Amino acid sequence: DEEKNELAIHEADVEEFVRDLVRDHVWWGAIAVILENIGFPIARFGTSDSLLSKDRCMEEFEMAAAKDGLLPVDKVLDFLRKLTGADIADGAAGRIWKSQMVMLLEQLKICGMVGRSTKRSLKEQGRQVIERLEATRDDQALALGGDGDNARLKELARYRWPKWLDNAWNDVAPEVTGTGVKAFLPRTLIYKFVKSVAFDSEESYRKNKEWVDGMKIIDEEYDTWKEQIDSSGAKCVWTQRGQSVLRLRGVWHECFLDILARMGSPVLNLD
């Protein structure tokens, strides 16, 4: 009986025991919640072309926490760097994923609204998600070492890009070694991706000088912007940047909203 008592913990001491056990460490269940809250591209079941498998994430965690199954809190960013395949140019938190890119595009005001649901029922669900996240944003910010903005990443991970935007991402993002998944973008390629969002074609000015010079200048003040009518009669807008000419993909939501506002007809309710 004495031996059994030595191996038992009084119910009043359980919480203190657990706190001492995991002090300054996180376990897989906690990491899984953190990954979900920051919109990390992880597949709950099976595999996906754009999501890391849960098994792959668990394997990386097990290797990082091989000593005792618990990962020191100050090693979480190193774990993310390893998981995203980061190199020295990607900074402390590794490469970026799509929900982070959506947030960046929102700040840049270019295609940050693409993929947002237009169905009322889904928007209402989204509002409920935001409210729940807002209610716990301080706790999440403390856990993630951030300022609470990370709470929105979970919502942004629900966005579904159209095929053209997915293709723009896949054309730039490298594959995660051994997976075939293109889930992360090196920070050095952010500009290239954003450029491919705004422009869908790039040609050499030197090789096409006569053709480019023959285009109609749209405005004398902005003489690097030119208009071209192709063989089908479609009108295209090109801009010259150094030795390259780029074709504008189109007018995106934020640009159109700004045009409406400047015309005195602003959209007051984006819902």
Secondary structure, DSSP 8 states (H G I E B T S, - for coil): -HHHHHH---GGGHHHHHHHHHTTEE-HHHHHHHHHHTT--EESSS--SSSEEHHHHHHHHHHHTTTTS-EEGGGHHHHHHHHHT--GGG-TT--B-HHHHHHHHHHHTSSTTTT----HHHHHHHHHHHHHHHHTHHHHHHHHTS-SGGGHHHHHTT----HHHHHHHHHHS---TTT-----B-GGGHHHHHHHHHEEEEEETTTTHHHHHTSEES-STTTTEEEEE-TTS-EEEEEEETTEEEEE----HHHHHHHHHHTT-------
